[in-house]
Amino acid sequence: MTIPKVVHPDEVYTERTTESLAHMERAREVMPGGMTANIKHFTPYPLAIQRAEGCRFYDMDGNEYIDYLMGYGSLILGHGHPHVREAMMRQIEEDGTWLFGTPHEREVTMARRIQKYFPSMEQIRYANSGTEANLLATRLAMARTGKYKIAKFEGHYHGAIDSLLVSVHPPQTDAGFHEGPHAVPDSGGMSSEVVDNAIILPFNDAKSCARILEQHKDELAAVIIEPMEGGVIAPKSHFLQKLRQITEKLGILLIFDEVKTAFRTAMEGVQGIYNVTPDLTTIGKVVGGGFPFGVVGGKAEIMERSSPLRGSDIFAGESSPEQQPCEKALFHSGTYNGHPLILAAGLATLDILESEFESLVMRTDRFREELSRIFKKHGIPMKTVGSGAMFSVLLTERNEINHYRDMQACDHDSRKKLDKSLFEAGVYTKPGNRYSLSVAHDDQALMQTLQAYDRVVPEALL
Ligand SMILES: Cc1ncc(COP(=O)(O)O)c(C=O)c1O
């Protein structure tokens, strides 16, 4: 009897994706690692995509995939949705340009639309990414409180901002106890001062949070949190309410980073599900319809700090009658803030979502159940975590996943191996990443995915 050769998924991958490899070799000549964003990298090299439509995309070798990465969750209508396309064409035709560099109508229309779902965002500012939105939110908190440290949670990502690029993905060996996590930098090029100043909190552990926050209350401007960790780990019962009470009592502002979750976990975000009102909220991804966009909003008295009517502004040549002497307005600017074309795309996205979101969530729930059934049939422990139109597939026997460390204890190597094996069956997410569904993921695509799983799971994991 001949023993069948065990084929590593990378071997199949390299055979099918020679054009992606050739592309990456060219890209490496002009970009570090061939990348414009480190997050796009995976081994042995990422797929280079050439064309997309609906829920599918095609790589440079012509291979077809059902895309579950969906622009890291941004494309909730799928690729190239006609309503978004038309709205953008209309914006250009009606306005005659795509950038005014002045106030314009869509800025207010979008703000009102966001407030319909996020009433906590009493006043709103636009930025060009989730990262920029968080940069503004933390500065607003500092201006409001006169304190200069920000506490963040272990395992939470808020963009590449020095003070927040700490303990996003710490190795367990360096991170100390869960109840009092050490700060671990996530990047080269960060000063030791940034790490020394970082205050790290454990998710879903209100008692430890209360202790750490009490200890640092005099230096803390704000706590920033992904209220659904990584967009997929739910807060325990009353955790967010307790965090709200603790921060209020200690005079620390609470920032909800809902960049991943706004209009994806629920139209009203995690704050809507759990009925908790943060002081400031940042959103991005879906609300920009797949374009670079970020939004900060919150209590008027905090947001007002950035009003140019308030005090001297670095570029202002004149003072306003309301100006209070010796007070600087918090500086926030950006050539492209409130970009008309992006606002048109975002508004068109929300138009469609308003009627489609509920059925998208129902389809996602059914799909998760079917996936679980397949793993059960093959006797492989698996759990999906998430909410709304986003979830993660975890290979684990654990019943409860409460925070980053529980997540780390799952079998990530096998998950990545499975994901690469699924490529060959035409199913794509970046290995190890979340599944983000879109309204374009129809029954046929979901069925094709389930059939692929049914075939690949035993091949890859048994
Ligand atoms: C929760 C969260 N905050 C902030 C960001 C940064 O957003 P952007 O990539 O638009 O800068 C991300 C990106 O994934 C995110 O998931």
The ligand as a Gaussian input file, in Angstrom:
#p B3LYP/6-31G(d) Opt

LIG

0 1
 C      -11.374000      48.883000      16.703000
 C      -10.509000      49.575000      15.701000
 N      -10.091000      50.815000      15.949000
 C       -9.317000      51.496000      15.063000
 C       -8.910000      50.910000      13.897000
 C       -8.049000      51.659000      12.937000
 O       -8.823000      52.038000      11.857000
 P       -8.133000      52.414000      10.450000
 O       -7.498000      51.173000       9.944000
 O       -9.263000      52.928000       9.617000
 O       -7.133000      53.474000      10.770000
 C       -9.324000      49.605000      13.594000
 C       -8.895000      48.949000      12.348000
 O       -9.041000      47.785000      12.144000
 C      -10.140000      48.927000      14.527000
 O      -10.555000      47.672000      14.284000

